Amino acid sequence: MSKFKKGEKVRVKRFITRPDRWNPEGDMDKWMGQEVTISGIDNDTYRIVEDDIYWFWHESDFEEIAVFEFLEDKDVLL
């Protein structure tokens, strides 16, 4: 089962060294650190809405985007 769902916003991880399965010329590098939307999932490969070339992405290329909940009572300390 896929960790991420179609329509979900995720962030492409930043890598020091480009993953071996990425385009060797660095054409996928522009997506590092960018927020993207999952458009489709086929087995263990993902597609993203923003990518018009349709590279094959893997679950390990993405990270969840943190969602913060704010308390209405500002006097409460966590």
Backbone bond lengths (Angstrom), bond angles and torsions (degrees), N, CA, C in turn:
res aa  C-N    CA-C-N  psi(-1)  N-CA   C-N-CA  omega(-1)  CA-C   N-CA-C  phi
1 M - - - 1.451 - - 1.531 108.93 -
2 S 1.296 116.22 138.83 1.459 122.00 -177.25 1.521 111.68 -74.45
3 K 1.310 115.48 141.47 1.461 120.99 178.12 1.526 110.71 -70.32
4 F 1.336 116.48 -37.79 1.454 121.48 -177.84 1.524 109.96 -106.69
5 K 1.307 116.61 154.68 1.465 122.86 -176.78 1.526 111.00 -113.99
6 K 1.311 115.91 155.49 1.455 121.65 175.68 1.531 108.83 -57.72
7 G 1.328 116.82 134.14 1.458 121.93 -179.08 1.522 114.01 90.57
8 E 1.330 117.63 -11.61 1.462 121.26 -178.31 1.525 110.77 -77.11
9 K 1.325 115.70 140.22 1.464 122.31 175.14 1.529 107.64 -86.67
10 V 1.332 115.47 132.10 1.458 122.51 178.31 1.524 108.20 -137.72
11 R 1.319 116.14 170.60 1.454 120.62 176.32 1.525 107.82 -115.74
12 V 1.337 115.92 134.82 1.460 120.55 174.69 1.531 106.34 -74.14
13 K 1.323 116.18 128.06 1.461 120.63 -177.84 1.528 110.57 -63.59
14 R 1.331 114.41 154.17 1.464 121.40 172.46 1.530 106.59 -94.43
15 F 1.303 116.09 130.60 1.457 121.21 -179.68 1.526 109.13 -118.36
16 I 1.315 117.13 142.77 1.458 121.30 173.43 1.524 108.78 -72.43
17 T 1.333 114.72 -42.79 1.462 121.07 176.98 1.520 108.39 -116.87
18 R 1.306 117.87 127.11 1.458 123.53 -179.93 1.528 110.05 -55.08
19 P 1.346 118.43 131.83 1.467 120.49 176.26 1.533 111.27 -57.57
20 D 1.313 116.79 144.08 1.470 122.34 -177.62 1.525 112.77 -56.81
21 R 1.306 117.97 -33.45 1.466 121.06 -176.28 1.535 112.77 -80.29
22 W 1.332 117.49 -8.42 1.459 120.97 177.84 1.522 109.90 -77.02
23 N 1.316 116.49 160.43 1.454 123.09 177.02 1.533 109.88 -53.01
24 P 1.338 118.76 122.15 1.469 121.29 -174.95 1.529 114.57 -66.00
25 E 1.318 118.11 -20.16 1.462 120.71 178.73 1.524 112.34 -81.93
26 G 1.330 117.54 -6.69 1.465 120.80 177.46 1.512 115.30 89.80
27 D 1.336 117.75 13.24 1.465 120.29 -178.57 1.527 113.50 -66.72
28 M 1.335 117.27 -21.85 1.472 120.22 178.63 1.528 111.85 -87.37
29 D 1.318 116.93 -14.22 1.465 121.24 -174.96 1.524 113.17 -58.97
30 K 1.330 117.14 -29.39 1.473 120.09 -177.64 1.526 112.19 -61.83
31 W 1.328 117.20 -17.83 1.458 120.89 -178.65 1.530 112.61 -85.28
32 M 1.340 118.31 -13.32 1.466 119.97 -178.87 1.525 110.78 -57.35
33 G 1.322 115.11 128.95 1.459 121.76 178.83 1.516 114.61 81.42
34 Q 1.328 117.57 -3.86 1.463 121.54 -176.95 1.534 111.69 -87.83
35 E 1.321 115.15 144.87 1.464 121.55 173.40 1.526 107.70 -82.54
36 V 1.329 116.55 127.46 1.458 122.14 -177.62 1.528 109.69 -134.01
37 T 1.325 116.40 168.72 1.461 122.38 -178.79 1.520 109.47 -118.27
38 I 1.312 116.49 129.24 1.466 121.57 178.00 1.532 108.32 -68.44
39 S 1.344 116.85 124.64 1.470 119.88 179.77 1.519 112.62 -104.44
40 G 1.314 116.67 -21.24 1.453 119.44 179.91 1.513 111.17 -169.61
41 I 1.334 114.96 156.54 1.456 121.66 -179.14 1.521 107.33 -136.66
42 D 1.332 115.76 129.12 1.453 121.07 177.27 1.522 107.72 -132.85
43 N 1.322 116.03 108.43 1.466 122.35 -173.84 1.517 109.32 56.30
44 D 1.321 118.54 -114.36 1.464 119.63 -178.09 1.525 112.63 -106.81
45 T 1.334 117.75 16.41 1.466 120.39 177.48 1.519 110.85 -114.40
46 Y 1.312 114.64 146.17 1.460 122.71 -177.35 1.527 109.47 -118.09
47 R 1.309 115.00 154.52 1.469 123.39 170.64 1.525 106.88 -120.56
48 I 1.333 115.98 152.56 1.467 119.27 177.58 1.522 109.70 -123.61
49 V 1.318 115.87 146.09 1.463 123.45 -177.20 1.525 111.37 -57.85
50 E 1.312 116.72 -44.32 1.461 122.16 -171.64 1.538 113.51 -72.64
51 D 1.307 117.41 -14.44 1.463 122.88 -174.51 1.523 110.63 -93.22
52 D 1.337 117.33 106.27 1.460 120.37 -177.29 1.533 112.79 -83.76
53 I 1.332 117.73 -5.54 1.465 121.30 176.91 1.525 110.58 -93.16
54 Y 1.307 116.49 -20.25 1.466 122.53 179.55 1.516 113.51 64.69
55 W 1.323 116.27 55.21 1.456 121.15 171.70 1.518 108.88 -64.58
56 F 1.303 116.64 158.17 1.463 121.50 174.49 1.521 108.00 -91.03
57 W 1.316 115.86 122.16 1.458 123.05 -179.86 1.520 108.56 -109.17
58 H 1.323 116.54 155.36 1.458 121.83 177.55 1.523 109.38 -120.78
59 E 1.315 114.92 157.72 1.466 120.99 -179.45 1.529 111.03 -51.17
60 S 1.317 117.46 -39.75 1.465 121.44 -177.67 1.534 113.09 -68.95
61 D 1.335 117.75 -9.85 1.466 121.26 177.37 1.526 111.86 -81.50
62 F 1.331 117.26 -13.83 1.457 121.85 -172.80 1.520 112.19 -115.17
63 E 1.330 113.91 158.17 1.461 120.95 169.99 1.517 107.97 -135.21
64 E 1.315 114.47 153.25 1.462 119.28 179.02 1.516 109.38 -68.51
65 I 1.307 115.03 152.20 1.457 120.62 175.49 1.517 107.07 -93.95
66 A 1.324 115.78 126.36 1.458 120.76 -178.43 1.520 110.63 -63.96
67 V 1.310 114.90 135.34 1.462 121.52 176.60 1.521 106.80 -116.05
68 F 1.311 115.48 123.53 1.452 120.24 -178.61 1.519 110.00 -103.86
69 E 1.330 115.18 138.12 1.458 120.50 174.93 1.515 107.28 -107.30
70 F 1.315 115.80 131.76 1.451 120.48 -179.58 1.528 109.60 -101.11
71 L 1.308 114.84 135.39 1.462 120.22 177.23 1.517 108.76 -79.00
72 E 1.332 115.38 139.69 1.459 118.86 179.13 1.522 111.83 -75.43
73 D 1.335 116.86 -31.46 1.462 120.49 179.37 1.527 107.82 -86.61
74 K 1.311 116.78 103.70 1.467 121.29 -175.67 1.526 113.08 -72.73
75 D 1.332 118.11 -7.90 1.454 121.40 178.66 1.522 112.27 -84.94
76 V 1.309 117.51 -5.75 1.465 121.18 -178.41 1.518 109.34 -87.41
77 L 1.321 116.47 126.48 1.456 120.83 176.89 1.510 109.34 -103.41
78 L 1.300 116.30 141.03 1.469 120.14 177.72 1.491 109.98 -98.25
